[in-house]
Amino acid sequence: MTERDKRPQVQSTVKDENLIAIRREQMIEGAIKLFREKGFHRATTREIAKAAGFSIGTLYEYIRTKEDVLYLVCDSIYHHAMERLSSYEIKAGTIEELKEMIREYFLQIDSMVDELTIMYQETKSLSKEAQRYVFSKEFEMVGTFERLLQRCVQSGEITMTDKQIHLAANNLVVSGQSWAFRKWALHRQHSIDEFIEMQITLFISGIKGFE
């Protein structure tokens, strides 16, 4: 594990790991709503505690700073994102598999619009250590699509170099994220299903152009 990939530890005075997980999940849910309404900097730890359903004293049993809460929010977002993506097994390396994984990724983005918007707006407020870790999770997501594209090359479905695969995987991740950042404008003309199908068509046409 590299220094970049090392997961920062949020200190807690509570020793019960199950209770820590429960309380932090409540904290994350409350913080997401609060950060969306007020922004990270305007929200106070007292407000976070109230949104989570417990006292400020209880809050500080599970975190040390408000930045700890933001880190937990970011970590939770990537954990759920990677958990869902990793459930799609790369088998034959077909275009249909690729389309299905893209579709799942875009639907996942749609279900986490608020969370992703907060994360990308506020990542700069994290410590350098936490930033490195969050960015490493982004690289993991790109890597998931790189592996599928490489499998499609191995199966003969497409022809791409490693550099082309790297760029295409990054473009795909950014295209999905654009739904979170631009949904306010895009949804006026496109449903999420229409957006997904158009993006898939554009992406597949693009990578086939390398041939």
FIKOLPA-929304 format. One line per 5 residues: number of its first residue (from 1); for each residue z, x, y of C-alpha. Coordinates in steps of 0.02 Angstrom, whole numbers, plus 32768, in hexadecimal, padded with zeros to 4 digits. Each point is the difference from the previous one (the first is absolute). Layout:
N
NUM> Z/X/Y | ...;
***
This chain:
211
1> 8000/8000/8000 | 7FCE/8048/80A9 | 806D/7FFC/809B | 7F8D/7F7B/8047 | 8018/7F8F/7F68;
6> 80BD/8011/7FFB | 8051/7F57/8019 | 8083/8001/808B | 80A9/7FBC/7FCC | 8059/7F7E/806B;
11> 80BB/801D/7FF3 | 8076/7F72/7FD1 | 80BD/7FF7/7FF0 | 7FEA/7F7F/7F75 | 7FF3/8045/7F50;
16> 7FBF/7F65/7FA4 | 7F44/801F/7FF2 | 7FDA/7F4A/7FD8 | 805E/7FC4/8099 | 7FA9/8082/806B;
21> 7F56/7FC1/7FC5 | 802E/7F4B/8024 | 8047/8021/80AD | 7F70/8070/8033 | 7F81/7F7E/7FC8;
26> 8059/7F81/806F | 7FFF/807F/808C | 7F46/8021/7FEC | 7FD3/7F48/8002 | 8068/7FE0/809B;
31> 7FC0/809C/8059 | 7F48/7FD5/7FE1 | 8015/7F58/8057 | 8063/804C/808E | 7F8D/8095/801C;
36> 7F6A/7F8B/8001 | 8051/7F94/8087 | 804E/8086/806E | 7FBC/80A8/7FC9 | 8065/808C/7FB3;
41> 8042/804B/80A2 | 803E/7F5C/804B | 8057/7FC6/7F62 | 80B6/8033/7FED | 805F/8029/7F61;
46> 8071/7F6B/8023 | 7F67/7F8F/8002 | 7FC1/8050/7F5F | 80A7/7FDD/7FAD | 7FFD/7F4B/803A;
51> 7F4D/7FE9/7FC4 | 8034/8048/7F57 | 8093/7F89/7FF5 | 8094/8075/800D | 806E/8058/8080;
56> 7FDA/809F/8060 | 808D/8055/7FA0 | 7FAF/7FD4/7F5B | 7F58/803E/803F | 8046/80AC/8021;
61> 8041/800B/7F4E | 7F4A/8009/7FC7 | 7FA9/8062/808A | 802D/807C/8089 | 7F80/7FDA/8088;
66> 7F80/7F7F/8035 | 7F7A/807E/7FCF | 8043/7FF6/7F4D | 7FD5/7F47/8001 | 7F4F/8023/803C;
71> 7FEB/8082/7F77 | 803D/7F84/7F7C | 7F81/7F81/8040 | 7F71/807F/7FF4 | 8037/803D/7F55;
76> 800B/7F4D/7FBF | 7F51/7FD8/803D | 7FB2/8094/7FA5 | 8068/7FE3/7F64 | 7FC1/7F4E/7FEE;
81> 7F4F/8031/802E | 7FF5/808D/7F81 | 8057/7F98/7F7A | 7F7A/7F7B/800B | 7F6E/8079/8009;
86> 803E/8069/7F6F | 8005/7F64/7F93 | 7F42/8002/7FFF | 7FD0/8075/7F76 | 7F61/8066/8014;
91> 7FA3/7FEB/7F5B | 7F43/8003/7FF6 | 7FDE/8039/80B2 | 7F8E/7F6F/802A | 7FCB/7FB8/80A7;
96> 8054/7F5E/7FCE | 80A6/805B/7FE8 | 7FE9/804F/80AA | 7FDD/7F57/8050 | 809A/7FB4/7FAF;
101> 8071/808B/803D | 7FBA/7FF3/80B1 | 801C/7F44/7FFB | 80B4/8016/7FC8 | 8020/8082/8087;
106> 7FBC/7F90/808A | 8065/7F6A/7FC3 | 8098/806F/8000 | 7FDE/8031/80B5 | 7FF3/7F48/802D;
111> 80AB/7FDD/7FB3 | 8051/808E/8064 | 7FB1/7FF1/80AD | 80A5/7FFE/8060 | 804A/808E/7F9A;
116> 7F68/8071/8014 | 7FEF/7FDD/80B9 | 80B6/8032/801B | 7FEE/809B/7F95 | 7F68/8046/8059;
121> 8044/7FD7/80AB | 80AA/804D/7FE3 | 7FE6/8092/7F87 | 8009/8076/8095 | 80B8/7FD0/8013;
126> 802D/8048/7F55 | 8044/80AE/7FE5 | 7F80/8087/7FD7 | 803E/8003/7F4C | 7FEB/7F43/7FEF;
131> 7F55/8007/8053 | 7FC4/8082/7F83 | 803B/7F93/7F70 | 7FAD/7F63/8046 | 7F5D/805E/801A;
136> 800A/8040/7F4D | 8003/7F4B/7FC4 | 7F62/7FE0/8064 | 7FAE/8093/7FA7 | 8036/7FB4/7F59;
141> 7FA8/7F5E/802C | 7F61/805D/802B | 8012/8063/7F5F | 8003/7F5F/7F9A | 7F53/7FD2/803F;
146> 7FC3/80B3/7FEF | 802C/7FFC/7F47 | 7FA4/7F5D/7FE5 | 7F65/8040/805B | 8006/80A0/7F99;
151> 8009/7F96/7F62 | 7F68/7F9E/803A | 7FA3/80A4/8018 | 8032/803A/7F51 | 7FC3/7F5D/7FB4;
156> 7F58/8011/805A | 8018/7F66/806D | 7FEF/8061/80A2 | 7FD0/80AE/803B | 8076/8051/8080;
161> 8045/80AC/8028 | 80BB/8020/800E | 7FF3/8006/80BE | 7FA3/7F5A/8004 | 8083/7FB3/7F8D;
166> 808C/803E/8071 | 7FB1/7FB7/809D | 7FD1/7F5C/7FAA | 80B3/7FE8/7FBF | 8047/801E/80AE;
171> 7F83/7F87/804E | 802F/7F7D/7F80 | 80B9/800D/8026 | 7FDF/7FF5/80BB | 7F8D/7F6A/7FE8;
176> 808C/7FA4/7FA9 | 807D/802E/8087 | 7F88/7FBE/8085 | 8025/7F50/7FC2 | 80B7/8019/802D;
181> 7FDA/8047/80AD | 7F6E/7F8E/802B | 802B/7F5F/7FA5 | 8025/7FAE/80A7 | 7F46/8012/802A;
186> 7FAD/8002/7F55 | 804E/7F60/7FBB | 7FA5/7F9A/8085 | 7F5C/801A/7FA5 | 8032/803F/7F53;
191> 8078/7FC3/7F7B | 8054/8089/7F9C | 7F8C/7FD9/7F6D | 7F65/8011/806E | 8043/80A1/804B;
196> 801F/8049/7F53 | 7F54/7FD4/7FBD | 7FA8/8045/8099 | 8065/80A1/7FFC | 7FDF/8016/7F46;
201> 7F45/7FE7/801C | 7FFF/807E/808F | 8065/807F/7F9E | 7F9B/7FF5/7F5F | 7F5D/8009/8061;
206> 8042/8099/805C | 8033/8064/7F67 | 7F60/7FD3/7FA4 | 7FA3/8048/8096 | 803C/80AD/7FCB;
211> 7F8E/7FF3/7F69;
***
